[in-house]
Amino acid sequence: MKTNGLKDDALELRAAIVYWYVHTEILEDEKYCPREHVRDDAGHAGMKTTGRYIESDNRERHTSGKMKKIKDI
């Protein structure tokens, strides 16, 4: 992207990839580790930051679950 004159786009994509990686890792760790350990591993100063990652996933799951159709038996 940089060689094609898209330096700013390349930098934005790099930042997004790092964010997605951290987000995914937090959600996976949260399945198996205490939230305090997840917070510390992510380098967050407080649970509020870590909670935003975890709660956003829960909201997305809730929203997608509302879209499911229930089959009549």
C-alpha positions as CSV (number, residue, x, y, z in Angstrom):
1,M,0.0,0.0,0.0
2,K,2.8,2.4,0.8
3,T,4.5,1.8,-2.6
4,N,1.2,2.7,-4.2
5,G,0.9,6.0,-2.5
6,L,-1.4,4.8,0.3
7,K,0.8,5.5,3.2
8,D,-2.0,6.8,5.5
9,D,-4.2,3.9,4.6
10,A,-1.4,1.5,5.3
11,L,-0.9,3.0,8.8
12,E,-4.6,2.9,9.6
13,L,-4.8,-0.8,8.5
14,R,-1.8,-1.6,10.7
15,A,-3.4,0.0,13.7
16,A,-6.7,-1.9,13.0
17,I,-4.9,-5.2,12.8
18,V,-3.2,-4.6,16.1
19,Y,-6.6,-3.7,17.6
20,W,-8.3,-6.8,16.2
21,Y,-5.5,-9.0,17.5
22,V,-5.7,-7.5,21.0
23,H,-9.5,-7.7,21.0
24,T,-9.5,-11.4,19.9
25,E,-6.8,-12.3,22.5
26,I,-8.8,-10.7,25.3
27,L,-12.0,-12.5,24.3
28,E,-10.1,-15.9,24.2
29,D,-8.3,-15.3,27.5
30,E,-11.5,-14.3,29.2
31,K,-12.9,-17.8,28.5
32,Y,-10.2,-19.4,30.7
33,C,-8.6,-16.8,32.9
34,P,-9.8,-14.5,35.7
35,R,-10.6,-11.0,34.3
36,E,-7.8,-9.5,36.4
37,H,-5.3,-11.6,34.7
38,V,-6.7,-10.7,31.3
39,R,-6.5,-7.0,32.3
40,D,-2.9,-7.4,33.3
41,D,-1.9,-9.4,30.2
42,A,-3.5,-6.7,28.0
43,G,-1.6,-4.0,29.8
44,H,-4.7,-2.1,30.8
45,A,-4.6,0.1,33.9
46,G,-8.1,-0.7,35.0
47,M,-11.0,-3.2,34.4
48,K,-13.0,-0.5,32.7
49,T,-10.9,-0.7,29.6
50,T,-10.8,-4.5,29.6
51,G,-14.5,-4.6,30.2
52,R,-15.2,-2.6,27.1
53,Y,-13.7,-5.3,25.0
54,I,-15.6,-8.1,26.8
55,E,-18.9,-6.2,26.9
56,S,-18.8,-5.2,23.3
57,D,-18.6,-8.9,22.4
58,N,-21.5,-9.7,24.6
59,R,-23.6,-6.9,23.0
60,E,-22.8,-8.2,19.5
61,R,-23.7,-11.8,20.5
62,H,-27.0,-10.5,22.0
63,T,-27.9,-8.6,18.9
64,S,-27.1,-11.5,16.6
65,G,-29.1,-13.8,18.9
66,K,-32.2,-11.7,18.5
67,M,-32.1,-12.2,14.8
68,K,-32.3,-16.0,15.0
69,K,-35.5,-17.6,13.9
70,I,-37.2,-20.2,16.0
71,K,-38.5,-23.2,14.1
72,D,-42.0,-24.3,14.6
73,I,-42.1,-27.9,15.6
